[in-house]
């Protein structure tokens, strides 16, 4: 929307053309595959070849009725009176679909008209310059146009967009008016919820970042979304992005939005849910182009009607989007990408804003949107950030694709294999970390990924899925390699050590994601990171890169110490060396508590092995207690089946792994869960990778053990314990099983409202 005002609507040239000049099939075969960095370098190279008077990045602006069109033309040569639109690409230009070329000419003509207006020209030469980033050759397509030709073209495209723009201005005006008078959707705020909501409103009003540690059960989702909607008009916000780490968080956000939408004075909002491509794809066996997929054929011809239909809905969740898309015979996933431009609230996974190629961040930058960002369960962003900015390659995958790859690619894959083997053979042990990746290996990977990119452009029918996935992994590897610095490790892990020739995995491992997260936090008008566990403050500030003026609040809890008995059972050690000795005492502890107060409990352990050993012994010794256990690799349906065992009338113990699917984000209020046993400090596994991370944390922050093991571990414990008390009526018990829970350093990380009690159980021999 780019700061739409009451009387005029502003749009970028590129966005205008993408709305009005895209026709025909959705076709992902010939994409300008260069990275953003390669594109910038390509544009600079073209500009450097021009004459002294050549002007780069020419700012242009024009109006049509209530529409203001703005943009930057790539270059203008006054001597030749030639305006250039530069496009970088790799591969065979003759394979470019005609509708891509048509879109590029539309952009050139709009810029051409704006330049004629600015310089009062009667005619202008327009050039489409296609720059091959591999050969660095230019293909120039030049045509002369008079202002008499360009003016009606400009006005035609503006008129096509104007009806939509007027509809959007009316929508935005109604949205902003109603949002200012929006009342809180519940009878009253819960304790702590008002403090949270006021802090969010203040943060967005002052344009600052907020970190809010707020206990589970106060209604964080509504408590953060409501004040952001109240800020839409005064802060001239275009969008609110609500980002979640996992599917349950997305559902909670959509539920909160639905509560607001159903209130009496609800503003006319469009709330969009974005989901992963593989979950939205109707034809997973087909490629994304018109010759393969019926929903890609004629996509842009049918998109306007689908977009219009979708724009009338308030809640654009997965089901609603699918219904609209299929009614218009277009792809639901790409309809959701289109509606991200026109939604007011977007609910999506972290990666839609924080990833290298994040769609929402890219759209916000390209369209100059003013956005506010809510980051739910923000403690997850440390580990998710590390994953997003890391890259790995697996030797067994390389061996597989070398056998099946087309002949034209075998040589470059063989070169990667040769450099990999040389590295592999030099390595004495199972694991080795380096300060940087070997140059020869990187060159081989860069060269190979370029070869596959070229091959794909020449053979649009594509590759088999294994090679294509390996290609995407190589592209990520190349991207991370270009950014590699002291915030990363390069390591090689060998596995299958009993084989004659063990295989290895290469990893460019991000250790501190702050450098990539910080620019995303500061690009928004305000970013609010909230979670029940954001302590200690400095740990999250260091690893997430929060700006210096970030406000940190610890919201008071609505719960009281007498609601939750927290026992530290210090007579049992859960350290690995004491594991066998701990089985029997833990079983007796669970059985005694269950006998004292029958009901539903969760028992958390550090691993599946530990969990299974305790569950087995409990089943043998106390067969009357009902048990159910988390298993490895549970799907969403199996996870739901596990949770469905916890009813208001059932009695039993569910066994789960700490830090897994049931350690956070699940809601079992009242009698559905009355207690938890946590038989682990939650510390990360002691292994060579974590020890390397510990060294790096010590070098950068002077806190190796705390940043690698202690803080992330205790955060998982507090999250798991937070499953027990969900409402102000709940009563429950938490058993923290390990002597280390008694250490003051650990106890300082617990919620302030907890009252810690020594175990009521006699010392267990």
LODO-928226 format. One line per 8 residues: number of its first residue (from 1); their letters; for each residue x, y, z of C-alpha. Coordinates in Angstrom, 2 decimals, m for minus. Layout:
<atoms>
NUM> A> X,Y,Z; ...
</atoms>
This chain:
<atoms>
1> XXXXXXXX> 0.00,0.00,0.00; 3.02,2.18,0.57; 1.56,4.84,2.83; m1.84,5.38,1.17; m3.38,8.73,2.12; m7.03,9.73,2.12; m6.84,11.55,m1.23; m4.22,9.66,m3.18
9> XXXXXXXX> m2.93,6.14,m3.45; 0.78,5.58,m3.97; 2.13,2.55,m5.85; 5.55,1.53,m7.15; 5.99,1.08,m10.92; 6.92,m2.57,m10.47; 3.89,m3.30,m8.25; 1.59,m1.54,m10.73
17> XXXXXXXX> 2.87,m3.62,m13.65; 2.72,m6.85,m11.67; m0.95,m6.09,m10.99; m1.97,m4.99,m14.50; 0.50,m6.50,m16.97; 0.86,m10.12,m15.85; m1.06,m12.51,m18.12; m0.99,m16.19,m19.03
25> XXXXXXXX> 0.55,m19.05,m17.09; 2.31,m19.17,m13.77; 5.70,m20.47,m14.89; 8.61,m21.04,m12.50; 10.90,m22.64,m15.08; 12.70,m19.55,m16.36; 13.13,m17.38,m13.32; 15.81,m14.69,m13.00
33> XXXXXXXX> 17.71,m17.14,m10.82; 20.55,m14.78,m9.84; 20.60,m13.93,m6.14; 19.79,m10.38,m5.01; 23.53,m9.76,m4.58; 24.29,m11.02,m8.11; 21.50,m8.79,m9.42; 23.00,m5.71,m7.75
41> XXXXXXXX> 26.46,m6.54,m9.10; 24.97,m7.09,m12.59; 23.24,m3.70,m12.56; 26.48,m2.03,m11.44; 28.45,m3.76,m14.20; 26.01,m2.53,m16.86; 26.15,1.05,m15.47; 29.99,0.98,m15.38
49> XXXXXXXX> 30.05,0.29,m19.15; 28.04,3.39,m20.01; 29.27,6.89,m20.94; 30.21,9.57,m18.40; 26.86,11.35,m18.60; 24.90,8.16,m17.85; 22.48,8.51,m14.91; 21.78,5.48,m12.67
57> XXXXXXXX> 18.78,4.94,m10.41; 16.72,7.86,m11.69; 13.85,8.71,m9.31; 10.60,9.26,m11.23; 7.04,10.08,m10.23; 3.73,10.79,m11.93; 0.00,10.98,m11.25; m3.22,9.75,m12.79
65> XXXXXXXX> m6.36,11.00,m11.05; m5.95,9.87,m7.40; m3.10,7.50,m8.19; 0.55,8.42,m7.59; 3.08,6.18,m9.41; 6.69,6.18,m8.20; 9.88,4.27,m8.92; 13.52,4.32,m9.91
73> XXXXXXXX> 14.51,3.71,m13.51; 17.71,1.64,m13.81; 19.49,4.09,m16.08; 19.18,6.96,m18.58; 21.66,8.05,m21.24; 20.95,11.70,m22.17; 23.18,11.54,m25.30; 21.21,8.63,m26.76
81> XXXXXXXX> 17.95,9.77,m25.11; 17.69,6.15,m24.02; 16.09,4.85,m20.82; 17.18,1.36,m19.79; 15.38,m1.36,m17.86; 18.06,m3.88,m16.77; 17.24,m7.53,m15.99; 19.85,m10.03,m14.83
89> XXXXXXXX> 19.46,m13.71,m15.72; 21.36,m16.92,m16.28; 20.73,m19.58,m18.91; 19.14,m19.45,m22.37; 17.29,m16.18,m22.96; 15.32,m17.73,m25.83; 13.57,m19.95,m23.28; 12.11,m16.93,m21.47
97> XXXXXXXX> 8.27,m17.14,m21.50; 6.61,m14.37,m23.56; 4.58,m13.13,m20.58; 7.84,m12.37,m18.68; 9.06,m10.24,m21.63; 5.67,m8.51,m21.83; 5.90,m7.56,m18.13; 9.42,m6.13,m18.61
105> XXXXXXXX> 8.29,m3.99,m21.57; 5.36,m2.70,m19.51; 7.76,m1.52,m16.79; 10.02,0.14,m19.38; 7.07,1.97,m20.98; 5.74,3.26,m17.66; 9.22,4.56,m16.76; 9.48,5.95,m20.30
113> XXXXXXXX> 6.31,8.01,m19.88; 7.41,9.30,m16.46; 10.80,10.32,m17.93; 9.13,12.10,m20.88; 6.97,14.03,m18.41; 9.98,14.94,m16.25; 12.18,16.14,m19.13; 9.32,17.35,m21.40
121> XXXXXXXX> 10.38,15.02,m24.22; 8.37,14.35,m27.38; 9.87,10.86,m27.79; 12.31,8.48,m26.07; 14.26,5.32,m26.84; 13.51,2.45,m24.45; 15.92,m0.46,m23.97; 15.42,m3.80,m22.28
129> XXXXXXXX> 18.93,m4.85,m21.26; 19.26,m8.55,m20.39; 22.55,m9.18,m18.58; 23.81,m12.76,m18.35; 25.57,m12.96,m14.98; 27.69,m15.95,m16.08; 29.07,m14.70,m19.44; 28.54,m10.98,m18.54
137> XXXXXXXX> 27.11,m10.47,m22.05; 24.33,m7.98,m22.67; 21.35,m8.47,m24.97; 19.79,m5.09,m25.77; 16.29,m4.75,m27.23; 15.73,m1.10,m28.20; 12.54,0.56,m29.44; 11.62,4.21,m29.98
145> XXXXXXXX> 8.34,5.50,m28.55; 6.60,8.85,m28.81; 4.84,10.44,m25.85; 1.62,10.01,m27.85; 2.17,6.23,m27.63; 3.33,6.14,m24.02; 0.67,8.38,m22.46; m2.33,6.15,m23.32
153> XXXXXXXX> m0.31,3.08,m22.22; 0.39,4.68,m18.83; m3.22,5.84,m18.42; m4.61,2.44,m19.45; m2.60,0.62,m16.78; m3.39,3.24,m14.14; m7.10,3.01,m15.01; m6.94,m0.79,m14.71
161> XXXXXXXX> m5.52,m0.41,m11.21; m7.55,2.61,m10.13; m10.79,0.74,m9.41; m8.85,m1.59,m7.11; m6.96,1.35,m5.57; m10.22,3.16,m4.77; m11.61,m0.02,m3.21; m8.39,m0.36,m1.14
169> XXXXXXXX> m8.50,3.29,m0.03; m12.11,2.84,1.10; m11.20,m0.39,2.88; m8.22,1.21,4.60; m10.22,4.26,5.62; m13.01,2.13,7.10; m10.45,m0.13,8.77; m8.60,2.77,10.39
177> XXXXXXXX> m11.76,4.56,11.53; m13.20,1.43,13.14; m9.88,0.30,14.65; m9.61,3.57,16.57; m12.94,2.84,18.28; m12.29,m0.88,18.76; m13.06,m2.07,22.29; m11.20,m4.90,24.00
185> XXXXXXXX> m13.04,m8.09,22.89; m13.47,m9.49,26.42; m15.39,m8.13,29.41; m12.15,m7.13,31.10; m8.39,m7.57,30.91; m6.86,m10.51,32.77; m4.25,m9.64,35.43; m1.05,m8.67,33.58
193> XXXXXXXX> m2.81,m8.47,30.21; m3.44,m4.72,30.42; 0.23,m4.08,31.31; 1.26,m6.12,28.26; m1.23,m4.38,25.92; m0.25,m0.90,27.10; 3.47,m1.70,26.69; 2.86,m2.93,23.12
201> XXXXXXXX> 0.90,0.22,22.24; 3.64,2.41,23.72; 6.37,0.51,21.83; 4.66,0.94,18.44; 3.84,4.58,19.25; 7.49,5.38,20.00; 8.86,3.14,17.22; 10.83,0.88,19.54
209> XXXXXXXX> 11.46,m2.81,19.95; 9.83,m4.49,22.96; 10.79,m7.74,24.69; 7.96,m8.92,26.92; 8.33,m11.83,29.30; 4.71,m12.64,30.02; 3.46,m15.77,31.77; 1.33,m18.35,30.03
217> XXXXXXXX> m2.37,m17.94,30.73; m2.71,m14.14,30.61; m3.87,m14.11,26.97; m0.67,m12.94,25.26; m2.09,m13.38,21.75; m5.08,m11.05,22.15; m3.00,m8.88,24.53; m0.49,m8.11,21.74
225> XXXXXXXX> m2.73,m8.14,18.64; m5.40,m5.80,20.06; m3.02,m2.85,20.79; m1.40,m3.24,17.34; m4.82,m2.86,15.71; m5.49,0.21,17.86; m2.21,1.65,16.50; m3.13,1.13,12.79
233> XXXXXXXX> m4.44,4.67,12.24; m2.27,6.80,14.56; 0.96,5.12,13.41; m0.14,4.84,9.73; 0.60,1.11,9.75; 0.13,m0.77,6.50; 0.32,m4.27,7.99; 0.69,m6.24,11.19
241> XXXXXXXX> 2.72,m9.46,10.87; 2.05,m12.08,13.55; 4.91,m14.60,13.41; 4.86,m18.01,15.06; 7.36,m20.81,15.55; 4.95,m23.72,15.19; 1.51,m24.64,13.81; m0.32,m24.45,17.21
249> XXXXXXXX> 0.87,m20.84,17.59; m0.58,m19.96,14.19; m3.93,m21.47,15.22; m3.95,m19.44,18.48; m3.28,m16.25,16.51; m6.10,m16.98,14.05; m8.44,m17.77,16.95; m7.54,m14.45,18.61
257> XXXXXXXX> m8.15,m12.60,15.33; m11.51,m14.37,15.00; m12.51,m13.20,18.52; m11.73,m9.60,17.49; m13.50,m9.99,14.12; m16.64,m11.27,15.87; m16.82,m8.39,18.35; m19.66,m5.88,17.89
265> XXXXXXXX> m17.44,m3.00,16.71; m14.99,m5.10,14.66; m13.08,m3.21,11.97; m13.21,m4.55,8.40; m9.94,m6.49,8.54; m8.41,m9.03,6.18; m6.55,m11.62,8.23; m4.40,m13.96,6.13
273> XXXXXXXX> m2.83,m17.28,7.11; 0.30,m18.23,5.16; 1.29,m21.88,5.02; 4.16,m23.86,3.53; 4.05,m24.67,m0.16; 4.08,m28.43,0.36; 1.00,m28.18,2.63; m0.93,m25.98,0.19
281> XXXXXXXX> m0.04,m27.77,m3.06; m2.98,m29.49,m4.78; m0.80,m31.36,m7.29; 2.46,m32.39,m5.56; 3.29,m34.67,m8.50; 3.29,m31.77,m10.99; 5.72,m28.92,m11.72; 4.79,m25.23,m11.33
289> XXXXXXXX> 4.08,m24.33,m14.96; 1.10,m24.41,m17.30; 2.22,m27.42,m19.32; 2.25,m29.56,m16.17; m0.21,m28.16,m13.59; m3.80,m27.16,m14.49; m3.82,m24.60,m11.64; m0.76,m22.85,m13.15
297> XXXXXXXX> m2.29,m22.76,m16.67; m3.82,m19.33,m17.27; m3.12,m18.41,m13.61; m2.69,m14.67,m14.24; m5.79,m14.51,m16.47; m7.97,m15.88,m13.65; m6.13,m14.20,m10.75; m8.02,m10.83,m10.85
305> XXXXXXXX> m11.42,m12.49,m10.22; m9.96,m14.73,m7.48; m8.24,m11.75,m5.85; m11.51,m9.78,m5.90; m13.39,m12.70,m4.31; m10.70,m13.18,m1.64; m10.67,m9.46,m0.82; m14.29,m9.65,0.39
313> XXXXXXXX> m13.43,m12.18,3.14; m12.28,m11.26,6.64; m10.59,m14.52,7.60; m8.40,m15.87,4.81; m7.26,m19.05,6.55; m6.04,m22.13,4.68; m9.55,m23.53,4.13; m11.05,m20.23,2.92
321> XXXXXXXX> m8.16,m19.53,0.53; m8.35,m23.04,m0.90; m12.08,m22.66,m1.52; m11.62,m19.36,m3.38; m8.61,m20.61,m5.35; m10.25,m23.82,m6.53; m13.49,m22.02,m7.42; m11.36,m19.92,m9.82
329> XXXXXXXX> m9.11,m22.84,m10.82; m5.85,m21.31,m9.59; m3.14,m22.42,m7.15; m4.05,m21.77,m3.46; m0.41,m21.28,m2.44; 0.25,m18.54,m5.01; m3.11,m16.91,m4.26; m1.95,m16.62,m0.62
337> XXXXXXXX> 1.27,m14.97,m1.83; m0.78,m12.47,m3.83; m3.13,m11.75,m0.89; m0.13,m10.98,1.36; m0.04,m7.68,m0.56; m3.64,m6.84,0.36; m4.11,m8.29,3.86; m4.06,m6.16,7.04
345> XXXXXXXX> m2.87,m8.89,9.42; m0.68,m11.74,8.19; m0.19,m14.81,10.38; 2.83,m16.81,9.27; 5.86,m18.82,10.34; 9.04,m16.98,11.40; 10.74,m17.81,8.09; 8.30,m15.59,6.12
353> XXXXXXXX> 9.96,m12.56,7.72; 13.40,m13.65,8.98; 14.66,m16.07,6.32; 17.20,m14.89,3.70; 14.53,m14.90,0.97; 11.59,m14.04,3.26; 8.50,m13.06,1.26; 6.94,m10.69,3.82
361> XXXXXXXX> 10.18,m8.85,4.53; 10.89,m8.55,0.78; 7.40,m7.17,0.06; 7.65,m4.69,2.94; 10.98,m3.39,1.62; 9.92,m3.28,m2.05; 6.63,m1.49,m1.30; 7.96,0.74,1.47
369> XXXXXXXX> 5.29,m0.52,3.88; 5.16,0.58,7.50; 4.78,m2.69,9.39; 4.54,m3.80,13.00; 5.80,m7.29,13.85; 4.68,m9.58,16.67; 7.01,m12.53,17.38; 5.22,m15.22,19.38
377> XXXXXXXX> 7.15,m17.64,21.66; 10.24,m15.57,20.81; 12.61,m17.81,22.82; 12.39,m20.17,19.81; 13.90,m17.54,17.51; 17.47,m18.25,18.71; 17.46,m21.85,17.50; 15.23,m21.20,14.48
385> XXXXXXXX> 17.48,m18.30,13.48; 20.54,m20.54,13.65; 18.79,m23.05,11.39; 17.68,m20.41,8.86; 21.18,m18.99,8.49; 23.03,m22.33,8.37; 23.57,m24.72,5.47; 24.60,m28.34,5.18
393> XXXXXXXX> 25.45,m30.87,2.48; 25.31,m34.64,2.88; 27.80,m36.99,1.23; 25.31,m39.83,0.79; 23.02,m37.47,m1.19; 25.95,m36.38,m3.36; 26.84,m40.02,m4.04; 23.24,m40.72,m5.04
401> XXXXXXXX> 22.85,m37.74,m7.40; 26.21,m38.41,m9.06; 24.87,m41.76,m10.26; 21.60,m40.45,m11.67; 22.60,m36.94,m12.83; 22.46,m36.01,m16.52; 25.78,m36.45,m18.34; 26.25,m32.68,m18.69
409> XXXXXXXX> 26.42,m32.30,m14.87; 28.60,m35.29,m13.98; 31.89,m33.42,m14.37; 31.02,m30.57,m11.98; 29.51,m32.99,m9.43; 32.67,m35.09,m9.68; 34.79,m32.04,m8.88; 32.74,m31.41,m5.71
417> XXXXXXXX> 33.16,m35.06,m4.81; 36.94,m34.92,m5.34; 37.41,m31.85,m3.10; 35.07,m33.31,m0.48; 36.97,m36.60,m0.40; 40.31,m34.83,m0.03; 38.95,m32.98,2.99; 37.28,m36.09,4.38
425> XXXXXXXX> 40.47,m38.15,4.13; 42.59,m35.52,5.90; 40.29,m35.56,8.92; 41.51,m37.86,11.70; 38.39,m38.12,13.95; 34.63,m38.24,13.68; 34.21,m34.47,14.03; 36.30,m31.46,13.11
433> XXXXXXXX> 35.49,m27.73,13.24; 37.26,m24.99,11.28; 37.24,m21.21,11.37; 36.39,m21.11,7.68; 35.50,m23.40,4.80; 38.28,m24.58,2.45; 38.49,m22.39,m0.65; 38.82,m25.21,m3.20
441> XXXXXXXX> 35.72,m26.98,m1.92; 33.71,m23.76,m1.97; 34.81,m22.99,m5.54; 33.71,m26.48,m6.61; 30.28,m26.05,m4.96; 29.81,m22.54,m6.46; 30.76,m23.80,m9.90; 28.52,m26.88,m9.65
449> XXXXXXXX> 25.44,m24.93,m8.54; 25.95,m22.50,m11.47; 26.18,m25.48,m13.86; 22.93,m26.95,m12.53; 21.26,m23.51,m12.82; 22.34,m23.24,m16.45; 21.19,m26.80,m17.14; 17.77,m26.05,m15.63
457> XXXXXXXX> 17.29,m23.05,m17.87; 18.26,m25.08,m20.94; 16.08,m28.05,m19.91; 12.87,m26.57,m18.55; 11.35,m30.01,m17.94; 13.55,m29.94,m14.83; 15.51,m32.44,m12.75; 14.53,m35.40,m10.66
465> XXXXXXXX> 13.46,m34.33,m7.16; 16.61,m35.60,m5.37; 18.95,m33.59,m7.60; 16.67,m30.56,m7.43; 16.66,m30.66,m3.61; 20.45,m31.05,m3.58; 20.66,m28.03,m5.90; 18.59,m25.94,m3.45
473> XXXXXXXX> 20.86,m27.09,m0.60; 23.91,m26.02,m2.64; 22.37,m22.60,m3.32; 21.85,m22.11,0.44; 25.41,m23.32,1.06; 26.77,m20.75,m1.43; 24.67,m17.97,0.07; 25.85,m18.72,3.63
481> XXXXXXXX> 29.47,m19.08,2.46; 29.35,m15.50,1.10; 28.26,m14.24,4.55; 30.60,m16.41,6.63; 32.36,m14.62,9.52; 33.18,m15.20,13.21; 29.46,m15.78,13.92; 29.78,m19.11,12.05
489> XXXXXXXX> 31.59,m22.44,12.27; 32.47,m24.75,9.42; 32.44,m28.37,10.52; 32.59,m31.91,9.18; 30.81,m34.75,10.97; 31.53,m38.35,10.01; 28.88,m40.98,10.59; 28.46,m44.72,9.93
497> XXXXXXXX> 31.91,m45.08,11.48; 31.67,m48.87,11.41; 31.64,m48.79,7.59; 34.86,m49.23,5.69; 34.32,m45.76,4.21; 32.25,m43.64,6.62; 30.21,m40.81,5.11; 30.30,m37.19,6.24
505> XXXXXXXX> 28.21,m34.06,6.43; 29.51,m30.54,5.80; 27.91,m27.72,7.73; 28.28,m23.93,7.63; 26.82,m23.49,11.10; 25.47,m20.17,12.28; 26.13,m19.76,16.02; 24.98,m16.16,16.57
513> XXXXXXXX> 21.96,m15.18,14.43; 21.90,m11.60,15.77; 23.56,m10.05,12.71; 20.76,m11.27,10.43; 17.83,m10.82,12.83; 18.70,m7.25,13.90; 18.09,m5.60,10.48; 14.67,m7.30,10.32
521> XXXXXXXX> 13.77,m6.07,13.81; 14.78,m2.49,13.03; 13.16,m2.41,9.55; 9.72,m2.57,11.20; 8.06,0.42,12.87; 8.07,m1.76,15.98; 8.86,m5.40,16.74; 7.44,m7.04,19.85
529> XXXXXXXX> 9.10,m10.28,20.98; 7.05,m12.06,23.64; 7.26,m15.34,25.52; 6.87,m16.82,28.99; 10.65,m17.39,29.01; 12.88,m14.48,27.94; 15.32,m14.59,30.85; 18.05,m13.67,31.25
537> XXXXXXXX> 17.53,m10.54,29.23; 21.16,m10.22,28.11; 21.25,m13.71,26.60; 18.36,m12.92,24.23; 19.65,m9.39,23.54; 23.04,m10.82,22.51; 21.76,m13.67,20.35; 18.79,m11.90,18.74
545> XXXXXXXX> 20.54,m8.57,18.22; 17.83,m6.39,19.77; 18.53,m2.65,19.30; 20.12,m0.74,22.20; 16.90,1.18,23.00; 14.79,m2.01,23.28; 12.35,m1.98,26.20; 12.24,m5.15,28.34
553> XXXXXXXX> 9.28,m5.89,30.62; 8.48,m8.76,32.96; 4.70,m8.91,33.15; 3.27,m9.83,36.54; 1.65,m13.26,36.74; m2.09,m13.77,37.27; m1.22,m16.91,39.22; m0.32,m17.28,42.90
561> XXXXXXXX> 2.22,m19.44,44.65; m0.52,m21.42,46.42; m1.84,m22.62,43.03; 1.34,m24.52,42.20; 3.49,m26.63,44.50; 7.01,m26.65,43.05; 9.14,m29.35,44.66; 12.87,m29.71,44.14
569> XXXXXXXX> 13.69,m33.41,44.47; 17.41,m33.07,45.10; 18.01,m36.67,46.27; 17.93,m37.94,42.67; 20.57,m37.13,40.06; 19.52,m37.36,36.39; 23.09,m37.00,35.09; 23.94,m39.57,32.43
577> XXXXXXXX> 26.33,m41.47,34.73; 23.60,m41.81,37.38; 20.79,m42.65,34.95; 20.48,m46.35,35.79; 20.40,m45.61,39.52; 17.70,m42.96,39.03; 15.11,m45.21,37.36; 13.69,m46.84,40.48
585> XXXXXXXX> 13.49,m43.66,42.64; 11.75,m41.75,39.80; 9.21,m44.57,39.35; 8.43,m44.56,43.09; 8.16,m40.77,43.13; 5.62,m40.80,40.25; 3.65,m43.67,41.85; 3.50,m41.98,45.28
593> XXXXXXXX> 2.37,m38.66,43.85; m0.25,m40.42,41.70; m1.55,m42.32,44.74; m1.71,m39.13,46.79; m3.55,m37.18,44.10; m4.83,m39.26,41.16; m5.20,m37.36,37.88; m3.36,m36.53,34.66
601> XXXXXXXX> 0.40,m35.88,34.72; 3.16,m35.27,32.19; 6.62,m36.74,32.85; 9.47,m35.11,30.90; 12.87,m36.72,30.21; 16.03,m35.76,28.37; 15.79,m38.52,25.73; 13.54,m41.23,24.32
609> XXXXXXXX> 15.81,m43.91,25.78; 15.52,m42.50,29.30; 11.76,m42.02,28.88; 11.26,m45.63,27.72; 13.30,m47.09,30.58; 11.26,m45.24,33.23; 7.92,m45.97,31.50; 8.75,m49.67,31.24
617> XXXXXXXX> 9.70,m49.94,34.91; 6.59,m47.98,35.99; 4.38,m50.30,33.92; 6.00,m53.36,35.56; 5.87,m52.06,39.17; 2.53,m50.23,39.03; 0.40,m51.79,36.27; m2.75,m50.01,37.53
625> XXXXXXXX> m1.40,m46.61,36.38; m2.40,m45.80,32.78; 0.58,m44.71,30.65; 0.97,m43.24,27.18; 4.23,m42.20,25.56; 5.53,m39.84,22.93; 7.30,m41.73,20.15; 9.94,m40.60,17.68
633> XXXXXXXX> 8.76,m38.73,14.58; 5.10,m38.31,15.54; 2.95,m36.67,12.86; 0.36,m33.97,13.65; m2.49,m36.53,13.88; m0.49,m38.76,16.28; 0.40,m35.74,18.43; m3.28,m34.86,18.64
641> XXXXXXXX> m4.12,m38.46,19.64; m1.55,m38.18,22.47; m3.14,m34.94,23.74; m6.66,m36.35,23.41; m5.81,m38.89,26.15; m5.79,m35.98,28.64; m9.52,m35.55,29.34; m11.32,m33.98,32.29
649> XXXXXXXX> m12.14,m37.46,33.60; m9.03,m39.51,32.70; m6.18,m40.45,35.05; m2.73,m41.36,33.84; 0.83,m40.31,33.06; 1.96,m39.10,29.63; 5.69,m39.52,28.96; 7.37,m36.89,26.77
657> XXXXXXXX> 10.79,m35.58,25.79; 11.70,m32.15,27.17; 11.97,m29.55,24.41; 9.79,m31.67,22.10; 6.25,m31.23,20.79; 4.62,m31.39,24.24; 7.07,m29.20,26.17; 5.44,m25.93,25.05
665> XXXXXXXX> 2.53,m24.51,23.09; m0.04,m27.05,24.35; m3.04,m26.12,26.45; m4.49,m28.66,28.93; m6.47,m26.60,31.46; m8.22,m27.75,34.63; m8.31,m31.49,35.31; m6.80,m32.27,31.91
673> XXXXXXXX> m3.36,m31.77,33.52; m2.68,m31.43,37.26; 1.07,m32.01,37.45; 4.44,m32.51,35.80; 7.60,m34.45,36.64; 10.70,m32.95,35.01; 13.55,m35.43,35.28; 16.27,m33.42,33.54
681> XXXXXXXX> 17.86,m29.99,33.69; 17.19,m29.71,29.95; 20.87,m29.24,29.12; 21.87,m29.75,25.50; 23.70,m32.98,24.78; 27.40,m32.93,25.54; 28.85,m33.47,22.06; 31.63,m31.99,19.89
689> XXXXXXXX> 29.26,m29.56,18.11; 27.89,m28.08,21.34; 31.40,m27.91,22.78; 32.48,m25.88,19.72; 29.48,m23.58,20.19; 30.44,m23.24,23.86; 33.98,m22.16,22.88; 32.61,m19.61,20.44
697> XXXXXXXX> 30.13,m18.28,23.03; 32.96,m17.95,25.53; 35.10,m16.06,22.97; 32.30,m13.67,21.90; 30.29,m13.18,25.09; 32.46,m14.63,27.87; 29.64,m17.03,28.81; 30.29,m20.38,27.15
705> XXXXXXXX> 28.52,m22.82,29.49; 25.61,m20.53,30.38; 24.80,m19.53,26.77; 25.21,m23.04,25.35; 23.80,m25.26,28.07; 22.31,m23.64,31.18; 20.04,m20.84,29.88; 18.49,m22.80,26.96
713> XXXXXXXX> 18.07,m25.83,29.27; 16.27,m24.08,32.11; 14.08,m22.22,29.58; 12.78,m25.64,28.39; 12.11,m26.66,32.01; 10.10,m23.49,32.71; 8.14,m23.93,29.47; 7.29,m27.54,30.38
721> XXXXXXXX> 6.26,m26.55,33.92; 4.09,m23.84,32.36; 1.78,m26.54,30.95; 0.35,m27.21,34.44; m1.32,m23.93,35.48; m3.37,m22.49,32.61; m6.20,m20.61,34.35; m6.68,m18.77,37.64
729> XXXXXXXX> m8.74,m21.73,38.90; m6.08,m24.42,38.23; m4.21,m26.18,41.05; m1.18,m28.35,40.38; 2.22,m29.70,41.27; 5.63,m29.69,39.55; 8.45,m32.02,40.61; 11.90,m30.80,39.51
737> XXXXXXXX> 14.02,m33.92,39.75; 17.77,m33.24,40.09; 20.03,m31.79,42.77; 21.17,m29.01,40.41; 17.69,m27.43,40.56; 18.64,m26.35,44.09; 21.57,m24.20,42.89; 20.93,m20.47,43.29
745> XXXXXXXX> 22.11,m19.78,39.72; 19.37,m22.08,38.43; 16.64,m20.92,40.82; 17.19,m17.30,39.70; 15.91,m18.31,36.25; 12.55,m19.56,37.57; 9.38,m17.41,37.41; 9.13,m14.97,40.30
753> XXXXXXXX> 5.70,m16.21,41.41; 6.89,m19.78,42.06; 7.31,m20.77,45.68; 9.99,m23.46,45.84; 9.54,m26.19,48.38; 11.93,m28.96,49.38; 10.51,m32.37,48.51; 7.89,m33.79,50.87
761> XXXXX> 9.22,m37.24,50.04; 11.66,m38.89,52.40; 15.18,m39.40,51.08; 15.16,m42.19,48.52; 17.91,m44.75,48.84
</atoms>
